[in-house]
Amino acid sequence: MTDDKQGPGSSEAEQIAWRRSKLADLRARGWNFPTDFRRGRDDAGREIDAALLAERYGEYAKPELEAQDVSVTLAGRLMNRRGPFLVIQDGAGEIQFYLDKRADAALRECVEAFDIGDIVAGEGRLEKSGKGALYVNLTRAELLTKALRPLPDQYYGIADTELRYRRRYLDLIMNAESRRVFTARSAIVRAIRTFMEEAGFMEVETPMMQVIPGGATARPFVTHHNALDLDLYLRVAPELFLKRLTVGGFEKVFEINRNFRNEGLSTRHNPEFTMLEFYWAYAGYEDLMTLTETMLRQVCEQVLGSTVVSYQGHEIDFGRPIERVSVRDSLLRFARLSDAVVDDRDALLALAREDGIEVAADWGLGRLQFALFEERVEANLTDPVFITRYPTEVSPLARRSDDDPSVTDRFELFVMGREIANGFAELNDAEDQAARFKEQAERKAAGDVEAMHYDADFVMALEYGLPPTSGEGIGIDRLVMLLTDQASIRDVLLFPHMRPQSRD
């Protein structure tokens, strides 16, 4: 609870009116949102903030700090008042300003006029309280930004979860956990980028708007280019463009960027999401799995300081080798189907109908196996596991296995029942790719909105020769959920998509 005086009345409307009247008075006296304030800097040129001061002086005893005679200039948001102490929050942490009762009248008038939520600056000597807390004994203070709306009560915070997503700026002000999650997200992305670069991959950018959407079986968003009078699609994946670059001679490429899929909202899905996608010439899909294990281990060590991740009460150790299990064997192991049933289309068809799966007449054995895998196996994959050898029917861009053309050299990484990564040896047979595109186009013509288009230019690129290549996509949002222990994807997206609020 704050001890700040918010003006007459306790309703939000009354408090806003009070703050607006104070702003009007400030304007009348010539004040106008100053922009000339600059934080102090240390000898190395770094801006001084709460974290830097805690790091440098936090262990000093009170007499030692006094002997240093450190003067600092800081700024941040006023979060609370505790008698003569003002709690200031900047981008790195919290520190206190102290208004001595012997301060001159002008300084006291300035500081006492501050409201909770105002952006304020202060200058003074850095000191330490009897309890060991750092504070700035003010000799000068300044109002930088007048907050016209009161902050939520600090004790109760933001109780409405939906409000946290709609007003993320308010959530970040009030919620240290949210700030932690998004700071960790930035560190995770940075660690992945560094890993890929050190592994010899080149970062590239490919088109977000495409004439033909491809690279995944998903329903695209459609937009329109007025100057060309042309419908375009927001990309569902960068795959086909990245493979064009591999045809062109860039043998190790990656992209961290957005994909867009016109599908529902849930705790696991957002129509706009971030992916790492990369392609590696002269490497097999087993190499991708090994690389992924190494990447996850290093990212965890770098960002979390440990390979052990705690997620929703379950411990996951990315320091251990990740098991590899085929789709077929996962049905035997996790769905407890027999060898005879797994290889019997009619038996699988009956099970699929029993589970309420809508089955098309042209589904073969592989597609039925995959449907039952999604229905009966996925949710049971708690510990990290690579599911391998996906049916060719559901892998239109993956290379067929040499020992069994009904399956592909493909894997997906599952953790806690969620797909985190998808990779495979790329199909580089132009004629096979053309045939699979044709089959996909027929499905689209028959009403499958997620089926792929026929991409003649990509087939032409393959005709020039794609070296043996493997590629992979990793869902950044889901990975961040896992590494920050967040149950909903909305908690790792700064601005998740939501239905507009009614204005009634």
N, C-alpha and C positions, 0 to 999 in steps of 0.2 A: 504493500500500500504506500502511496505517496503522501507526503505531508505538505504538498504544494498547494498554494492558494490559486484556485482556478477562476475566481471571480464569483459574482452572485449567481445563485441557481446551480443545480447539479445536473440538469439534462444536457445532452450533447448540443442541442440547439442553443441553449443559453450560454454554454461555454464558448461556442463558436462566435456568438454575437459579442461576448466579452473580449475575445482575442481580436476580432475585427476592429473593435473600438480602440484597442490599444495600438493596432497597426495604423489606424487613421491618425491617431495622436502622434505617432512616430513620424509619419509622412509630413504632418503639419510642421514638425520641428526639423524637417530636412533629411530625415533618414530614408534610405532607399536601397535595401538589399546590397550591401557592399560586396565588391568582388576583388578587393586589393589585398585581402589577408593571405598570408603564406605561413605555413607551419615552419617551425625551426628545423634546422638540420644539424647532424652531428659532424665530427671532424672528417668522416668518410663521405659526407654529402648525402647521407640517407635522411629522409624525412623522419622526424621524431613522432612516434605514436605510442599508444599505451603498451603494446607488446614489446617494443624496443626498450622502453624504460624499465619494464618488468624484467626483461632479459639482462639488462646491464646493471640495474641497481636493486633488483628484488632481493638479493641475498645480503645486501649491506645492512649492518646494524645501524640503528638510529644515529649514534654519534659519528660513525664513519661517513654516513651520507651528509650529515651537517658539515663535516670537515671538507667535503668535496665542493660545497657551495655551488650546486648545479642550478642553473636557471634555464627554464624551458618555455616554449610557446606551443600550445596545443589547441586543437579544435575538435568538436564532436557534438553529438546530440545529448541534450540534458534529459536524463532518464528518471532521475529521482532526487529528492532532497532529504537529507538527514540532518536537521538542525543547520549548522553552518557549513555542512558538507554538501556538495553537489556532485552527483554521480554522472560522469560523462562517458558516453560510448562512442568510440570511433571505429574505423573499419578493422582494427586489429584487437580491440578489447575494451576494457573499462579502466578508468582512473577517476580520482576525485579532485575537484577543486575545493579549496577552503577559503571562506570569507571571514577574515579576522574581524572581531567586533571593533577593533581599533582602526580598521580601514577608513580611508577618507570618505566623506559623504557622497561624492560623485560616484565612486566605485560601488558603494553599498546600494545606492539608488539604481545603478545599472543592473547589478546582479539580482537584486530583489524583484526587479521587473521581469526577469526571465520566467517563462512558463515551461512546464514539462513538454518536451518535444521540440523546443527551439534548438537551432544550431547555434552554438556559442563558441567563442574563443577565449582563451585565458593565458596570461603570462605570469610567471612567478618562480619562486624558489621551490625546488623539489625536496619534499620532506617525508618523514615517515611517522605514522601514528604509533601510539603505545602498543597497538595490536599488530603492528608490522605492515600496515597498508600504506602504499605510496600515495601522496597527494601533492597538489600544487598550491602553495600558499600565494593567493592571488595578489598581484600588484597592479594588474590591468585586466580588464574584461571587455568583451564586445559582443553584441548581438549580430550574427551574420545572416540568419534566416528566421523569420517569424513563422512559427507553426500555427495555422489557423484552426486545426482540428486537434482535439485532445487524443492522446494515446489510450489504448485499452488499459484497464487496471492491471498493474504489473503482477499482482498476486494471482489473478484469474486468467490473465493472458487472453488469447483468442480462442474461445470455447468452440466456435463454429468452424469445423474443418473446411467446409466449402468456402468460407470467407478467407481462410488462409490461402487457398489457391487463387481466388479471384483478386485478392489484394496482397499479392506476394510481397510487395514492398513493405506492407505493415507486418506481415509474418516475419520478415527478415529483421525488422527493427526489434520486435518483441521476443523472438524465439532463437536462442543461441543454438539449439539443435538444428534448426533449418540452416543457419549460417554454417554450421559444421558440415552438414551434408553437401552443400553446394561448393564449399571450399574443397572438400574431398573429391567431388566430381571433377573440378578443375585439375586437381593434382593427378587423378586417375588418367584423364585424357592426356595430360602432359607426359606422364610416365609411359603411356602407350606410344605416343608419337616419338619420344626419345628412343624407346626400344626398337621401333621399326626403322628409324633412321640409322641407329647403330648396327642393325642387322643388314644394312645395305639397301633398304627400300627407299625409293624416291616418292615424295608426296606430290600428288597431282590434284587437279580439279576438273571435273567433268560436268556436262550440262545438267541443270535441274529441270529444264523444260525440253521435252523430246517430242519429235514427230511421231515416233513409234515407241511406246513404253515396252521395256523388256528387262530381263535379268531376274525375274521372279514371277511366280503365278500369284497375282494379286490384282485387285480392282483398282484402277488408277483414278486420280482426279483429272478432270478435263478443264482446260482454260482456253482462251481465244486470243490470238495475236491479231490486232486490228489492222496494222499496216500490211501484213501479208494475207489478211482474211483467211487465217489458217488455225484450225484447232490444234492445240498442243496438249501434252500430258505432263503432269508433274511426275518425276521419275519414281518408280517403285524400287529401283536398285541401280547402281552405277555399273553393274557387271559388264554389259556388252561394250561400253565405251572403254573401260579399263582393259578389256581383252583386245580391243582394237589397238591400244597403245602397246600391248605386248607383241602383237603382230608387227607393229612398227619398230620394234627393237628395244623398247624399255622392258627389261627382263624382270625387274622387281619394282612394282609400283603399289602405292596405297593411297587411300582417300579416307578422311574422317569428315563426314558430312551428313546432310539430312536426306531421308527418304520419305515418301508420302504414299500412304495406302488408304484407300477409301473404305475403311472398315469401322467396326464399332469401337466404343470407348469402354475400357474396363480397368481393373487394377494392374493389368499386364499390357494393355494396348493403348497407344495414342496414335492418331492418324499421321502425325508428324514425329519422326523419331531419328535418332542419331546412330550411325553405323560406322564401324571401321571395316573397310573392304580392301583386300589386297590380293595380288597375283604374283606368282613366283614361277618363272620359267625353269625347266629342267629339274623340277621337284615333284614328288608324288604326294598323294593325300596323307600318307603316313608321316611325311616330313612336316606337313601342316599341323598334325596333331602334336608332334613333338615340339614344334615352335610355339604352339598355343600353350602347352604346359609350361614351357620356360617363361613365356611372356606373363602368364598369370602369376607364376611364382614371384617373378621380379617385381611386378606391379604391386602385389600385396606387401612384399618386403619393403619397397620404397615408400609406399603411401601409408601402410598400416603398421609397419615395423615388425610384421610377423606373417608367416604363411597361413596361420590359423585364423579363420574368419568365423565369427559368431553370427548366425542368421536365424532370427526368430526362435532362439533357444537351442539351435542345432549347430554343432561345431563342424566346420569343413576345413580340411587341411590340404591346401594346394601345394604343399611340399611333397606330397606323396604322388607316385605315378598314378595316372588316371586310367581306369580300366576301359577296355575296348570290347564292345559286344555288338553283334550284328542285329539288324531288325528282326530277322527270323528267330535267332537265339533268345532275344529279349522276350518274344512271345512265349517261348518255352519256359523261360526262367521267371518272368514277372507276371504273366497272365496265366501261367500253368496250363498251357495247351500242350497236347501231345504232338509228336512228330507227324503222325498220320493226319491230324486235323490241320496243322499249320500248312501242309502242302496240298490240301484238298479244297478247291475253290468252292464247291457246294457247301461244305461244312463251314467255311469261313463266311459265306453268304448268309447262312442261317444264323450264325452268331452275330453278324453285323445287324441283321434285321431285329434280332432279339434285343440288341443294345439301342435300337431306335435310330440307327445310322441310315440316312437316305442314300440308297445305292442305285447307280445308273446301270442300265442293262449291259453296257460295254465294259464294265469294270472287270479287269483280269485278276489273277491270283495276287499279283504284287500290290495292286491298289487296295485290295481287300486286306492284305496283311498290314499295309500302312494305316488304313482306317482303324483297324483293331488295335494297332500299336498306339495311335493317338488316344483312343478311347480307354484302353485298359492298362497301358504301360506307363505313359508319360508321367502321370501324377505320382507314380511309385519310385521315380528316379531321384532319390534324395541326394545321395553322395554324387560327386562328379563322375560322369561316365560318358565316353564317346560311343554313340550308337552308329554303327557302320553298315555298309552294303545295303543302301536304300534301293528299293525296286526301281527299275528303269522307267516304269509307268509314271512315277511321281517325281522324276529327276530329268526334265527335258534338256538340261544343259550339261549334265555330267557324263563322263566317259564310262562306257560299259566295262564291266570287269572282264579280264581276259579269261578267267576260269568259269564264268557264269554270266552270259550276256543278259540274263533277266534282272541282274542287279548292277549297281554302279559303284565306282570307287568314290564313295561319298560318306561323310560322317556329319553328325550333329552332336554338339556338346550340351548335355543336360545337367543342371544342378538345381536341387530343390523343386523338381518337377517342371522346370522352365528351360526352354531352349535358349542357350547363350550364344552359340556359334553354329555356323553351317559352312562346310567346306567340301570340296571335291576336286578330283582330277578332271580338268576341263575337256569337254568334247572338242577335239580339233579336226575331226573328219567332217569336211564341208558337206558331203553328200548325206551323211547320217544326220547332221544338224538340220539340213534342209527338210529331210523327211520328218523329223520331230517337230519342226516349226509348222509343217503342213498339217500334222496331226493336231497340234495345238490350235491352229486356225480353224480346223473343222469343228473342234470342240467349242470355240468361240462362236462360230456361225450357228451352232446348235443351242446356244444360250448360256454357255459357261462364261460368266463375266470376268472370271479370274484367269482364264486361259490366255496364253501369249499371242501376240500378233506375229505374222510372218515378217521377218526383218531381212529383206533381200540384201541390203548393204552389208549387214553383218556376215551373211553367208559368203558374199563376195570377198570380204576381208579374210575369212577362213580359207578361201580358195587361193589366196596369196601365201598362206602357210602360217599357222600358229604353232610355235614350238611346243613340245610337251610341257604343259603348264598346269599348276594347281592353284586354286583360289579359295578365299574364305571371307565370310562376313561375320562380324562379332557385334552383337547388340550392345551399344554403350550404355543405354538407359537401364537395361536389365542387369548388366554387370555392376553398375553403380548401385542399384537396389541391393544387390547381393553384398557388396563390400561395405555398404553403409547401414545395413540391417534395416531396410525400409520395405514394408509389405506392399506398398502401392507405387506404381510408376509415377503417379502425380506428385509424390514426395521427392522425386529426383529431377523433375522438370520445373524450371523456374516459372514457366507460364503454360501449364497444361491446357489443352482444349476443353472447353466446357460449353454447355448450352447457354445462350445469352439469358441474362436475368430478365424477368418480366418487368415492364415498366408501369404496369397497372397500379 
